[in-house]
Amino acid sequence: MKRIFAFAVTLAALTASGCGSSSSTTSTSSTTKSASTSCTTSIAIEGPFTGPVAQLGLEQLHFAQLAVANDNAANKTNVTLDQDDTQLMPAIAVSKGEAIVASPAVAVVGPAGSQEVEAVGPIFGKAGIAFVSGSATLPALASDGKNPTFFRVVPDDDVQGPQDANYVINHLHPKAVLIIDDDEAYSQGLVKVMTPILQKAGIKVNHQTYNGTDTGATLANALSSLVTSQLTPAETVTMLPWQTAANAQTFGLDAKQQHKTTTLFGTDGTDSPTQFKIPGTYVSNFGPDISTSTSTLDKSIVSGVAKYGPYGAFGVPTYEATDVVMKAIASVCKAGQTPSRANVLAAVKKTDIPAADNPMGVVISFQAGGDLTGAPGYLFHINSKGTYVSIPNH
């Protein structure tokens, strides 16, 4: 994606000037300006806008664009959103992250994947720039001390994993489960959490791995081989904690073609109604589906996002991640200060958004490591028409 800043700007210069290009600095440099003065600055979003999970990444981008527009209008700010396409690849996330650090951006939305946060988090931490993810769920991201400026508006795997495993135990009652990771941090983290819970309940767990970055015939052969060699009649549930919904769909179709019966259970990365729609499947997610909500806020978001792209539940948490950043900037401006990485980071730490004022439906406030203070999960069942139906996750 094209960026709208000059790469020649140095980090030292940014630190000295606070934020913004030379033109925006002129209009926002005074720390004594009134709260009604327009506040001009920029933020960035890192997400997979092309590549194998582009559909989900574009959902995130579109909801972020809507949040920026809504908050600019509500708070009389003038914040622009720079787009950084990572393709869900850690190496690209690092390159884009370094470019963001060298830019005027005062905060970041994303990255999307846990493996990307692992790669770029220390870079953002060293630069003192807040970054708020709507989808990175690996627990260690908020506890290992490597990502001091990281926040997330979704529950981590230690919340989602047990909820999913216990639902399988209490409602699907399998004697054996096939669980497959796609050889990256997010997937492996969920497997690590869910496996001992399933085993403690007396369920035999067959854990397998495939390379989620494979494509074409290599990928097709790998998925088909898993169905052929690993999926047995005893494994009445197959858990797919993957980031690519299309791969889950392929696996399900392969199982059907080979006349093997199993109930698929995907996690948030597979939540894509146009890509993963095997009837009878369960899909958990870290955010709600607000498409049929009757609340005024939710209805305005669902209708508003249509200007940028189609609605999808996966994008809802990224709306709120962006809203967190935008409200932090607005609070800095309201205090008569020029937004900088330091004061925006401080404002993000103080976030306290009531449940009624955001589409997640929970209070948005952060623990010391960047985790939410409250973190429910959500679950959907795909009916005979391929439609996602929300069900209680307990």
Secondary structure, DSSP 8 states (H G I E B T S, - for coil): ---SS-TT--HHHHHHH-SS-HHHHHHH--TT--TTS-EEEEEEEEE--SSTTHHHHHHHHHHHHHHHHHHHHHHTEEEEEEEEE-TT-HHHHHHHHHHHHTSS-SEEE--SSHHHHHHHHHHHHHHT-EEEESS---GGGGTSSS-TTEEESS--HHHHHHHHHHHIIIII--SEEEEEE-SSHHHHHHHHHHHHHHHHTT-EEEEEE--TT--HHHHHHHHHHHHHHH--TTEEEEEE--S-HHHHHHHHHHHHHTT---EEEE-GGG--TTT---TT-EEEESS---TT--SHHHHHHHHHGGGTS---GGGHHHHHHHHHHHHHHHHHHHTT----HHHHHHHHHT-EE-GGGSTT-S-EEB-TTS-BSS---EEEEE-TTS-EEEE---
